[in-house]
Amino acid sequence: MNTTREKLVAEPERYEFSAAPMHQFELARREFFKILGAGIAVFVVAKDALALQETAPGSRSFHNEELPKEITSWLHIGEDGVVTGFTGKAEMGQNIRTSISQTIADELRVPFESVRLIMADTALTPFDAGTFGSRTTPTMTPQFRRVAAAARDLLIGVAAKEWNVAPEGLIAKDAKVTDPASGRSLRYAELARGKALAQNLPAEDPVTPATEWTLAGKPFPKVDGRAFVTGRHQYTTDIRLEGMLYGKVLRPPSFGATLTSYDDNTAKGTSGVVIVRDGDFIGAAAPSAHEAQIALDAIHAQWKEVPQISNEEIFSYLKQNAEAKSEDRFRRQKGSVEDGLASAAHRLNATYTVAYIAHAPLEPRAAVAQWTDGKLTVWTGTQRPFANRDELAATLHIPESQVRVIVRDTGAAYGGKHTSDAAIEAARLARAAGRPVKVVWTREEEFTWAYFRPAGVIEVKSGIARDGKLTAWDFHNYHSGMSAIETPYDVPNQQTEYHQVPLILRSGSYRGLAATANHFARETHMDALARVAQLDPLEFRLRNLSDARMRAVLEAAGKSFGWPGKKTGEGQGFGIACGHEKGSYVATCAEVVVDRASGSVRVVRVVEAFECGAIVNPDGLRNQVVGAIIQGLGGALFEAIEFENGRIKNPHFATYRVPRFRDVPEIEAVLIDRKDIPSAGAGETPIMAIAPTIGNALFEATGVRLNNLPLAPNGVQTLNT
């Protein structure tokens, strides 16, 4: 297997990635066995570390450092036969705990039930840059394959030594090693008993190809699924420590406001309440969240606010304030766009806009912090525990070695939980109080002070020949980012460019990053070009595609949907769109119905074909695809943050519209299993084509081309004008 270091480049729209250094965590083998007990373990040596871990080399958002000689174990087989895997990745609802466990069980040849995972604990797991970018499956699946194969070889070697035979003839299967010649067998638990054996992971170790998987590739129920549906699972918000206080933070009235006066005399007089002011941070810790809020309300603070623009002005602002010249890394060019436009039989120019939207996870930000003998432990839901550890250490001026971050399986993130806001707040309050403190953000705080998917303006100029072939493509994205900015279509003359703009609202990662915006603009524009060429939208795309994987998902989606579809009523329309990103391919078809009297929009049916290489868990993958489609409905139709003068105007679910049960259409997920291609991630790509698909269907239903997201926050109003 190729262990060449794979570059991890942070996309420019990942504004929330700070420049704080990320350090490796070192745990000596002797200490490791003290924690886990006797058994067999597999480690990684320094020369393999960068190739096998999600360490970001050379990105502007990350810094390398000297690697330790040993990195924490990836796998431990205990005396009781329990197999423990270690990964710095976090479980945020994507069910990666199940698919990684399948991978380990499959390669190690043990029952699925015997595997457990320790995830995202900076004191126990290998360093990891974070859970983002659909990276968990493509990095952790091959990694744990190699680790489990190495453990298998070690177990066979122990058995061979026990029996004084050559290891080549022994077989590892069903959690035991067997000698076919003599019929003898030893269970893994017996081989591990009383031992403290470890080996470094070899540079090359043959692993089982996808065509021979026995446990991976099959549907398995979610690990601990019953605990989630019965409410037994403990989230960060459920943690109760002895003597714990509850924290609240005083927020300024608007973004960018500065404190001009402060009086906490009344609040300080409240029994059992701790008031903290540290620079711009003002917080209270009390025996209950209610008492903490009462204390905050008693503080007299005055703020100086600054005038700021509103969502009504944002798109003109983005164009007017873009950097005069883009960096070379933000530009791609092939051929001559001018020549391509000059030779075109038809030309089309259009502008597309994308609003700020919120992540709106079911579980808001939360953290519990505890100080013991000068060391800090924080439990929090984050996608980047090691970065959170470093941020906590830097903020509190203590060594990283004195900070431990533990991530409970978390109630969703969608790219919105990279930063350590709640963790820092809880830690500051806990240090002042001398007791554990829990901070749980309210829904209004989550909608206001968390970061948003950035707004954007996209301008497209294009040309096609008389035969419907693309001749020119000029694509400019202002502010929202570069992810999936390059067209997958065959265009001899093309240019793409990303234009940076100073931030207005706090912005950062969102599921798919800017790929949602760039897919919307590109696929809407392709649909409009198909109309100009008087070609069926599916035929037009296939005519301009040589990418076999893209053609395959388009054809699969069209076949299952019954493309092009036949209208059976007024206001009915069908749309199609496709794309690829993060090593995965997607094509989506949708049927919509528009009530011409009211302008209301209903998405009736969605068919999505998805291909991400070899499928590890088809049930988990199907859930990812369906979940992405449902979430994408919101950004497509009605989600948008409203703001004015530094204030969010719709910071509640009552005013910020997300998809509800009544919005969910009939959904069919067509999963294409490519066992000849390494597994890729599925957390992001399935959401990318849903917005343009719906927009294209709305055009067919109404004849109105909608180029702005959200498409119809109050229905298709132009029908009645």
ZAVO-243511 format. One record per residue: residue in three letters; x, y, z of N, C-alpha, C in turn. Coordinates in steps of 0.05 Angstrom, whole numbers, plus 5000, padded with zeros to 4 digits. Each point is the difference from the previous one (the first is absolute). Layout:
ALAXYZXYZXYZ...
This chain:
MET501749765000498350245000501850255000ASN499250204985501550244998499850165025THR502350075013499950165024501250274995THR500150094975500950274994498350205014ARG501350205012498650215014498150144982GLU497550025009497950144984499750285012LYS500150194983499850285009497150065008LEU499850135023497450095009500150304999VAL498650124981500050294997497450125010ALA500250185018497550125011498950204979GLU497449964994498750174981500050295010PRO500150204982500250285010497550095015GLU497749864996497750095015499949895029ARG502049855008500149905027501150225019TYR498550215002501050235016500449945029GLU498649795010500149955028502649855008PHE501649924981502549865007502050205008SER500750005026501950205010502849914993ALA501950185005502849944994501549895024ALA498549925021501449895023501449744993PRO502349955011501549754993498549755011MET500249794985498949745008502349825007HIS500149895025502149835009499149715002GLN501849824994499449725004499849935029PHE498449805007499949915028501649755002GLU501749985020501849775003499249855025LEU499649744997499449835022501849764999ALA501849975019501949785000498549735001ARG501249804988498749734999499549895028ARG501950055018499749905028497450125012GLU499750274996497650135010497549904987PHE500249944974497749904985499049745012PHE501849815005499149745011499050035029LYS501050205014498950055027497150084999ILE499350154979497250094997498249784990LEU500949864979498349804986500349725011GLY502249955014500449735010501749834981ALA500649765008501749834983498649934974GLY501649924980498949934975501950054977ILE498950034977501650044975499250274988ALA501950164991499450264989501650054975VAL499050184984501550094976500450305002PHE502550084996500850285001500950104972VAL500450264999501150124975502550155008VAL502149964983502550155006499950264985ALA501950185007499950274990500250024969LYS501649834987500250024971497449944986ASP498149875013497449954987497950205008ALA500650165020497950165012498650194981LEU501650154984498750194983498549874977ALA500849764992498649864979497449895009LEU499849935026497849845009498050165017GLN500850235010498250155016499150254984GLU497950115008498950244986501550245010THR502650014996501550235007500350184976ALA499450255004499950194977502850114994PRO501249934977502750104995500050264985GLY501150205012500650254986497750184993SER497649945008497850184995500350255016ARG498950224990500150255015498549985026SER498249815002498349985024501249805021PHE502249874993501149815018503050045002HIS501249895021502950015003501049735008ASN502149914988501249755008501850045025GLU500949795012501850015022501649755001GLU501949995018501649765002498349775009LEU500249774986498449775008501449845021PRO498549885018501249835021500949744987LYS501649855014501049754989497849794999GLU498150025019497749815000497450165003ILE498049894986497350125001498249805012THR497950095013498349825015498949774982SER499349795013499249754987497450054983TRP499949844979497650004983498149775008LEU501149795012498449765004501049855024HIS498249895016500849845024498149765001ILE501249775003498449755004500549915029GLY497950005016500249955028499849715008GLU500649945025499949735010497249884999ASP498050185000497249914998499049974971GLY501850054981499249974972498850254988VAL499750215017498950254990502150144983VAL499150094977501850144981499350305002THR502050165007499650295002501550154979GLY498650164984501250174980500150285010PHE502050154991500350285009500250184976THR498350215000500150204978499450275011GLY501450204990499450275008497550124987LYS498849854981497550094988497750005020ALA498150184995497650025018497649894986GLU498249895016497449914991498050225004MET499150124977498150235001497349934990GLY499449744998497449924989500349874973GLN502449994988500449884974500349705001ASN500049895024500149715005502749884992ILE502150165002502649894993501049805021ARG498950015024500849805020499349724991THR497849974987499149744990501849914977SER500450164980501549924976502949945006ILE501250165019502849945007500149745015SER498149955018499949745014499749774981GLN498450034979499749794980502749954986THR501450214994502649984987502049845017ILE500150075025501949865019499249715002ALA497449955005499149725003500549844975ASP499650124977500349864975503049924996GLU501850195003502849944995501349835021LEU499150035025501249855022498849735003ARG497749964986498649745001498949945028VAL498550205010498749965026497150084997PRO498249915019497250094999499850305003PHE498150114986499550295001499650095029GLU498649845016499250085027502450025019SER502349884992502350015018501750254997VAL499250174981501650254995498850245014ARG501650165012499150265011502050214990LEU499150244999501750234991500250205022ILE502450105004500450245016500750224980MET498350215000500250214980500450285012ALA501550164987500250295005500550055030ASP502149895011500950055027502950064999THR500750255005502850094996502049865018ALA499149875021501849855017500449714992LEU498349904982500249714993500349954970THR499050184983499949934972502350144985PRO500749894977502150144983499150274992PHE501950184996499450274991498349984974ASP498250194997498450024975499350294996ALA500350104975499450284994497150065005GLY498249814996497250055005498149834983THR497550015007498049854985498650194981PHE501050014976498950194980500949904972GLY498750124980500949954973499549724990SER498149865012499449724991502649835001ARG501750055020502649875001500049755017THR498149955016500249785019500149734986THR498249954981500049744986502549964983PRO500750194983502449954983502649995015THR500250115024502549985015499949785021MET497849975015499949815021499549714991THR498549974978499549724990502649874992PRO501650114982502649874994501949985023GLN499950205018501850005023499349765018PHE497549975007499349785018500249734986ARG499849994974500549764985502949915005ARG501850194997502949945003500649925029VAL498850155019500449955028499049725008ALA497649934991498849745006501649774987ALA500950054976501649794986502649965015ALA501250215010502549985015499549855026ALA497850055013499349865025499549704995ARG498849944977499549724992502749864997ASP501950134987502649884996501449955027LEU499750195018501249985027498849765015LEU497349974999498749785013500949734989ILE500249994973500949764988502849935009GLY501750215002502849955009500149905028VAL498350105018499949915027499249705001ALA497949934984499149725000502249824988ALA501350094979502149844988502349945020LYS500750205015502049975021499149805021GLU497450035008498949825020500149714991TRP499549954974499949724990502649924987ASN501950194997502549944988499649904971VAL498450154985499549944972500450264983ALA500149964974500350234982497450164999PRO500150275001497550155001498549994973GLU501449944978498750014974497649814997GLY500049795014497849804997497750055019LEU500150205017497950055020497850194988ILE497649975011497850164990498750155023ALA499550264996498650175020497250034990LYS498149925017497150024993498349965024ASP497850145001498149975023501350045027ALA501750205001501450095025501749785012LYS501249834982501949805009501949944978VAL502349885008502049914981499949695000THR499949894976499849714997502349894984ASP500949765008502049854984498649784986PRO499550024974498549804986501349725001ALA502750005002501449745000499449845025SER499950135022499649855026497150035011GLY498550204989497450055011499950175025ARG502450085009500150165024499150294994SER498950135021499250284997500250145027LEU500550264999500250175023498450254994ARG498350085019498550244997501850245004TYR499350224987501650255003500350075029ALA497949975016500250075028502149835015GLU500249754992502149825012502850094992LEU500250084975502650094990500950265013ALA498150175007500650265012500449985030ARG499249785013500049985029502850025011GLY500350185020502550025014502350134984LYS499350114977502150114983499750314998ALA502250124993500050294994501650034975LEU499049884978501450004975499050224982ALA501950124986499350224981501949994977GLN499050094977501850034978499350264985ASN501950104986499550244983498649914974LEU498550174989498649944976501950004977PRO500249784985501949994977499250194978ALA501950074984499550184978498049884980GLU500149744995498249874982498849765014ASP497449964997498749775012497649944983PRO499949764987497849944982497350005015VAL498050124989497450015013498049874981THR497649945011498049864986498650194979PRO500049924975498650184980497050005005ALA498750214990497150035005498449774989THR500949874979498549774989500049765018GLU501750005021500249785018499150075029TRP498950245003498950085026497849815009THR499949945026497849835010498150155019LEU501150185016498450175018499750284989ALA502150124992499850264986498549964974GLY498650214992498449984975497249905005LYS499449935025497349905006498650205020PRO497450005000498650185019500349905029PHE500850185018500249935028498550225015PRO498549935021498650205016502050195014LYS499250245005501750205013500949905028VAL502550025005501149935026498650175021ASP499049875021498650145022497550154990GLY498949914978497750134989497650025019ARG499649795016497849995019500350225020ALA502550065009500450215020499250274989PHE500450044974499350264988496950034998VAL498749804992497150034996498449985027THR501249895021498649985025500850235019GLY502050164992500950225016502149935021ARG501049764999502149925020502750114993HIS500450074974502750114993500450275014GLN502450035010500850245015501550194982TYR498750224994501350224985501550185020THR501550194990501450195018498050135019THR497750074990498050145017499049825022ASP500449744999499049825021502149955022ILE502450094997502149955019499450145027ARG500249865021499650115027502449925017LEU501750195008502349955017499450105028GLU501249885019499650085028500850295004GLY498250165013500650275005499950194976MET498949904979500050164975498250245001LEU501050224988498550254997499250034970TYR498150184995499050054973500850284992GLY501150034976501050254992498450144978LYS500050265001498750174980501950224993VAL499950104975501850214991498450244991LEU501050235007498750254992500850074971ARG498150014982500650064972499650294994PRO501750114983499550284991497450024984PRO498950244997497550034986500249964970SER502550024989500349974971502949924994PHE500549904976502749934993501850245000GLY502449965011501950225000499750215021ALA497949975017499650205021502249985021THR500950235011502150005021498950105026LEU501049895022499150075027501150285008THR498250175008500850275009499850045030SER498149865013499850025029498949745011TYR500749955026499449745011499750025030ASP497749905012499550015028498749735008ASP501549845016498949745008499549985030ASN499950235014499750005029497549855009THR497850054986497549875008500149704995ALA501249924978500249714993501849865020LYS502250135008501949875018498849945027GLY497950145007498749965026498349755002THR499649864977498349765000501649765011SER498849875019501449785013500349764981GLY502549885001500549774983500650054971VAL500250264993500550074972502850114997VAL501349914979502750104993499850174975ILE501050245002500050194977502950024989VAL500349984974502750014988500050224978ARG501950175002500550194978503049974993ASP500549924975502749964990500250134973GLY500850254999500050154974497250044990ASP499449894976497350034989498149785009PHE501049825017498449785009498750065027ILE497349985000498550035025498249765003GLY500249865022498449775005499349965029ALA498149825004499149935027499749705003ALA500849905023499649715006498449995026ALA497949824999498249995023499049715003PRO498649945022499049735004497949914979SER498850194985498249934979500350204977ALA499249924976500250194977498250245005HIS497749965013498250225005501350215018GLU501349915021501450185019502350144986ALA501449864982502250134986498950224982GLN497649964988498950204982499050245016ILE498949955024499150225017502450175008ALA502349875005502450155007500950184977LEU500049894976500750154976498250244996ASP497449955005498050224996500550235020ALA501349945022500650215020502550164994ILE501549924980502450144993499250244982HIS501150235006499550244984502350054981ALA499649944975502050034980499050184977GLN501850174991499350174977502049954977TRP498950014976501649924977500050224979LYS502250024985500150174977499749834975GLU497850064985499549854976500850144975VAL500449854979500950124974497949944979PRO499550194982498149944978501049784982GLN498249834991500849784982497849954979ILE500849874979498149964978498049785007SER497949974983497949805004500249794978ASN498449805003499849794980498950114973GLU498650235002498950124975502350114983GLU502350075012502150124985502449824995ILE499849755009502449835001501249944973PHE498349954980501149914974501450234985SER498950245001501450234988502650055015TYR500049975027502450045016502249804992LEU499349754996502049804993501350074973LYS498650094981501150074974501850255003GLN499150195015501450265002502549985017ASN500249805018502249985019501849774996ALA499749874977501849784994502950104996GLU501949835006502850084997500550064970ALA501650204996500450104972501349784983LYS501849845011501349794985500149755016SER499149784988500049745014502849885000GLU500549845019502649855001499949784978ASP502449934991500249804978498749745008ARG500149935025498949745008496949994998PHE498850244996497150014998499050014971ARG501949974981499350024972500749754985ARG498249914982500649784982499350094972GLN501749944980499450084973501049794980LYS498449974979500649824978499050124974GLY501750014980499250124975499450305003SER498450104982499350295000497050035001VAL499050115022497150055003499050194979GLU501750204994499250204979499549864973ASP501949834993499749864974497649815001GLY499549875023497849825002497350144998LEU499950245012497550164998499650104971ALA502250084987499850114973499049794980SER500849755005499249794981497349875006ALA498850085023497549875008497750084983ALA498249814996497550054986498050145019HIS500249945025498250125020501750065025ARG499550235012501350095024498050055022LEU500849955025498250045022501550115024ASN499250225012501150125024497950005022ALA500949945024498150005022501450055027THR498650105019501050045027498349855020TYR501349875019498749835020500850105028THR498249985019500750085027499249795020VAL501549995022499549805021500050145027ALA497949965016499850145025501649865022TYR500650155022501049885024497949815011ILE501049765009498149835014501449885025ALA498449915019501049895025500149704999HIS501749885017500249715001497649875014ALA498950145020497749915014500149715010PRO502249915013500149735010497949965023LEU499149765003498149955021501250055028GLU502549935003501550055025501650264998PRO499350215015501650244999502749965013ARG501850204997502649985012499849965031ALA501749835010499949955029502849905008ALA500750045026502549915010499949985030VAL501449805011500449985029503050015005ALA500950175018502850035006500649945029GLN502249865005500849935027503050035003TRP500850155021502950035007500749825023THR502149844997501049835021503050025001ASP501150105023502950035003501350154977GLY498750214992501150174979499649904972LYS498749774997499549884973497150034993LEU499450054975497350054991499049774983THR497649915006498549814983497550134991VAL499549984974497650124988498549794984TRP497449975005498349834984498450194982THR500149964974498550184982499549864973GLY498150094986499449904973501550174980THR502249894989501650154981501049824978GLN500450114977501149854978503150005000ARG501250165018502950035000501050005029PRO500049775013500849995029502950105004PHE501849934983502850085004500450294996ALA498650124980500150294997498750145023ASN497849895011498750115024502049995023ARG501449785003502049985021502050224999ASP501050054975502150204997498950285005GLU497550054991498750265005499650055029LEU499249795015499650035029502650065013ALA502149864992502650045013501050284994ALA499750104975500950274993498450215015THR497449975002498350205012500550015030LEU500549775013500349995029502950005008HIS501850014981502950035005501149775017ILE499349764991501149755012501049824978PRO501849815007501049824979497849824989GLU500249924975498049824988499949735015SER502349925012500149755015498250005024GLN499150245009498350025023497050024993VAL499449974974497250024990499249744987ARG497749905008498849764987497250074990VAL499549944975497350054988498849734993ILE497649955009498549754995497550074986VAL499549864978497650054984498049775003ARG497750065011497849805000498949994972ASP498849774993498549994975498050235000THR500250164979498850275000497550014982GLY498250185008497450034986500250194977ALA501749934980500250134974501850255002ALA501150074976501850234998499850124972TYR500149844979499750104973502250204993GLY502449965012502250194995500050235020GLY498150015018499650245017501449995027LYS501449785007501249985026503049955000HIS501450164985502949994999501250165024THR498750225007501250185019499349915029SER501450135019499949915028498650215018ASP498050134989498750235014499049915028ALA498249815001498849925025502149885019ALA501949864989502149885016501750215014ILE500750214986501550225012498450135022GLU497550054994498350145020499749835026ALA499549744996499849825024502649995015ALA502249994986502649985013500750255016ARG499450234989500550255014498450025026LEU497549934998498250015023500949795021ALA500749764991500849795019502550075015ARG501950134986502550085014499450205021ALA498250194994499450215020498449885024ALA498249814993498249895021501449795017GLY502149874989501249785015498349765000ARG498049994983498249774998499349954971PRO499149754993499249954972497850194992VAL500050084975497950184989499149894973LYS497450014996498849924975498850254987VAL500650034974498950224984498549874977VAL497450074997498449914978498850244986TRP500750034975498950234985497049974996THR498650225001497150004993499849994970ARG497649954990499649994971500550284988GLU499350215014500550274990503050054998GLU501649915020502950034998501149844977GLU499049764996501049834978499550144973PHE497650114997499450144975501550264996THR500850125022501250274999503149995000TRP501249855018502850025005501749784987ALA498749794990501549804985500550124972TYR501849874985500650104973498049894980PHE499950134977498049944979501349904974ARG498449864984501049964972500050264986PRO502350084988500250274989498250054976ALA499050244998498550094977501950024976GLY498950024976501750024977498650104976VAL501550114981499150084974501649854979ILE498749884981501449854979499150104973GLU502050074983499550104973501049804980VAL498349944980500749804980499650114972LYS502049974983499850064972500649744985SER498449934979500449754987499250024970GLY501049804985499349984972499849724992ILE498249944980499749734989499950024970ALA500949784988499949984971497249914991ARG499649994974497449924989499249725007ASP502049835004499549725007499649965030GLY499950225015499649985029502549955016LYS502350014988502549965015500950265012LEU501050005024501050245014502550094986THR500150264995502450134989501550185019ALA498650115020501250185019498649995027TRP501650045021498949995027501650195018ASP498850215009501350205017498550025026PHE501249925023498549965025501550145022HIS498650205013501250165021498349985026ASN501349915021498749985026501050225019TYR498250165010500750215019499249915029HIS502049945016499749965029499349725009SER498349854986499149755013502149784998GLY501850004981502249815001500649854975MET502149835001500949864976499249714998SER498949885020499349714999498249954976ALA500849814984498649914976499650234980ILE501850194999499750234982500649924971GLU501649804996500749934972497849824988THR499450054975497949864986500949714993PRO498249815003500649724992499649964970TYR498850204987499349974972502450064982ASP499949894976502250044980499750274987VAL501750185007500050274988502850074991PRO500550054975502750064990501150265011ASN498250195005500850275008498550075026GLN501550005022498750055026501850155019GLN498650145018501450145022498249995025THR501249945023498550025025501750175019GLU498750165016501550175018498350055025TYR501449995023498850065026501050275009HIS498150185008500750275009499550025030GLN502050055015499750035029498750275007VAL498450005021498650245009500250005031PRO500550235012500050025030497449895011LEU500249875023497749885013498050215010ILE497549954997497950165013499049855024LEU498849764996499349835023502249795004ARG500249915024501949785006499349764982SER501949924984499549794980501949775003GLY499249774990501749765001498849774985SER500949765008499249764985497049955003TYR498949894979497349905000500149744983ARG498249825004500049754985500450054970GLY502349914990500650054972501550264995LEU500350165020501350264997498850154977ALA501650134983499050164978499049824977ALA500349745002499049834978497050024996THR498550065022497150044996499550244983ALA501550225004499650244984500949964971ASN502449884997501149974973498449804984HIS499049795012498349814986497450134992PHE498950165018497550144993500350174975ALA502150175000500450184978500649844974ARG501849815002500849864976497749834988GLU498649865017497949824990497450154992THR499550235012497850174991500750114972HIS502550094998500950114974500049794978MET500849755006500049794981497249944990ASP498150015019497249964992499050224981ALA500850255006499250224983501349974973LEU502549914999501349964974498649784984ALA499149795014498649794986497550104986ARG498650195013497650124988500850164975VAL502250155003500950164977500749814976ALA501349785007500849814979497649834990GLN497750035014497649844993500649705002LEU501449935022500749725006498849925027ASP499449755003499249895026502350055020PRO499450095024502150065019501849775006LEU499049755001501749775004501849954976GLU498850014976501549964976502250214997PHE499350255006502050214998502449955019ARG499549915024502249955018501749774990LEU498749784991501549774991501750084975ARG499050174983501450094976502650145007ASN500150125023502350165008501649865023LEU499749755003501349855022501649764989SER502649985008501549764994500649845025ASP499550125023500549875026498149775003ALA501149755000498349765000498449985026ARG501150085022498649975026497750205001MET500450244989497850205000497849914981ARG500749894978498049904981498449775013ALA501449845015498649765013497950095020VAL500650205017498050095019497750144986LEU500650164980497950134985498149804987GLU501149794988498449804987498449845020ALA501249945023498649855021497750165011ALA500550255006497950175011497750034980GLY500750064975498050034979498349754996LYS501349775001498549754996498149955024SER500950035024498349955023497750205002PHE500650244992497950215001498049984978GLY500849884977498349994977500250264984TRP502450104998500550254986499349974971PRO498750214988499650275010497550045016GLY498349815003497550035015497850124983LYS497649935006497750104985498250165019LYS499350244991498350175016497249895001THR498949995024497249905003498250215012GLY501150245005498450215012501350274997GLU498550215006501050274998502050065022GLY502050164993502050085020502049785007GLN500249794984501849785005502650044984GLY502349945012502550034986502049795009PHE502049954983502049805006502850134995GLY501949945018502650114998502249795005ILE502350064990502349825003502550175004ALA501949895015502650135005502049785009CYS502550064998502149815007502550145010GLY501949845010502550125008501849805013HIS502450095007501849835015501850175018GLU500949885022501650145019500949795021LYS502450045012501049835021500149714991GLY500549944974500249734991497449864995SER497750145003497449884996498550134978TYR498049854988498550104978497049985006VAL498550214991497150015006498550104976ALA497649904997498150104980497249995013THR498550214997497450025013497850084980CYS497749875002497750084985497750075020ALA498450194993497850085018497550074985GLU497849955013497450094990498850205019VAL499150234990498850205017497250074989VAL498450115018497450104993499650275012VAL499350204983499650275009497050074998ASP498950105022497250094999500150284988ARG498850034977500250254985498450235014ALA498149935016498450205014501650135023SER501349835016501450105023503050024996GLY501149864980502850004995501549805018SER498649855016501349815018501349774985VAL502249905010501649804987500049745016ARG499649784987500249745013501849824984VAL502149905013501749804987498849725005VAL499249884978498449755002501849755002ARG502150004983501649764999502950074993VAL501949865012502850044995501349724996VAL501549974979501649764995502950094998GLU501749895016502950075000501749754996ALA501750014980502049794996502650105012PHE501349825015502450095014502149774999GLU502450094994502249814998502550115015CYS500949845019502450085015502049785003GLY500349854978501949775001498749765013ALA501749845014499049765013498350085025ILE497649905002498250075022500749835024VAL500550135023500649855025497549925015ASN498050185002497549935013497750124984PRO498649854984497950114983497850145015ASP499249905024497950135016501050275009GLY502450025010501150255009500350204977LEU500849904977500350174976497350114991ARG498049825000497350094991499050215019ASN500449975026499250205019501450274995GLN502549994993501550244994498850154976VAL499449844979498950124976497350125005VAL498249855013497350105005500150245019GLY501749995021500350235018501050254985ALA501949964982501050234985497950124982ILE498349834988497950114983498050165016ILE499249905023498150145017501250275010GLN502549995009501350255009500250194977GLY500749904976500350174977497450144991LEU497749885007497550134993499850285013GLY501150025025499950265014501650214986GLY502549944994501750204987499050064972ALA498749814987498950044973497650195000LEU498249955019497450134998499650245018PHE500949995026499250215018502050095021GLU502249865004501850075022501650254992ALA500150205017501650244997500250155026ILE502450095007500350165024499450294993GLU498350125017499350294996501550165022PHE501350224991501650155019500050304993GLU500450165020500150294996501550135024ASN501850184994501650145021501149815021GLY501149774990501449825018498249835017ARG497449984993498249845015498749794982ILE499749765010498549794985497150045005LYS498450024979497150065003498349755003ASN501149764993498449765002501549785014PRO500650035026501749825015498549775014HIS497849924990498449785012498849824979PHE499449765006498849824981497250104991ALA498850165017497450124993500350194977THR502350124997500450214979502049914979TYR501749815006501949894981498949734990ARG499350004975498549774989501949774991VAL499849785013501449754992497949804990PRO500949794986498049804990498649875023ARG497449964996498349865020498949754987PHE498749845016499049744990498250044975ARG498450215000498250054978501550074974ASP502650085002501550084977501449764987VAL500149775014501649784990498649864977PRO501349984977498749864977500549705001GLU499049864981500849724996502950004990ILE501749845013502850004994501049724993GLU501549984978501249754993503050054997ALA501649855014502950024998501049764985VAL501350054977501149794983503049995006LEU500949795014502849985008501549834980ILE502250114989501649864981502549905014ASP500449745002502249895015502349934981ARG502150155002502449964983502249885016LYS500049735001502149875016502850024988ASP500150104976502650044987501250275006ILE498650175016500950275007500150025030PRO502250125011500150035029497750165011SER499249935024497750145013500550295004ALA498150174993500250295005497950075021GLY500150255009498050095020497450084988ALA497950005017497350064990498650215017GLY501550145016498750205018499250254986GLU501250064977499650274988498749994972THR501149834983499250014971497149954996PRO498549845015497249954994498250255001ILE500950215013498350245003500350194977MET502049964983500950214982498250054976ALA498649804991498450034976497050065005ILE499249995025497150025005498950284993ALA501550225007498950274994499750054971PRO502149954983499550054971497949824988THR499849765010498049814990497250125004ILE499550105024497450125007499650254983GLY502050174998499850244984499449944971ASN501349804989499549924972497149894996ALA499149865021497249904998498050235002LEU500650205017498350235002499850154974PHE502350024986499950134974498149864980GLU500249735000498349854982497150035008ALA499550025026497250035010498850274994THR501750215000498950275000501050174977GLY502349934988501250174980501650235012VAL500350005027501450215014502749885009ARG502250134991502749915008500850145025LEU500449845022500850115026502949965004ASN501550225003502949985002501150075028ASN498250015020500950085026499149805021LEU501949935018499349825022499650175025PRO497749955015498149794995498150074976LEU499049794987498550044976497250125005ALA498749905020497250095004499350025030PRO501350185015499550025028497150065007ASN498650144982497250065003498349914977GLY500949784988498749904976501150144975VAL499149914977500950124975498250244994GLN500750225012498350244999499750124972THR502049964983499950124974497749894983LEU498949785008497749894984497650185001ASN499850155021497550165005500450294992THR502250074986500650284993499850034970
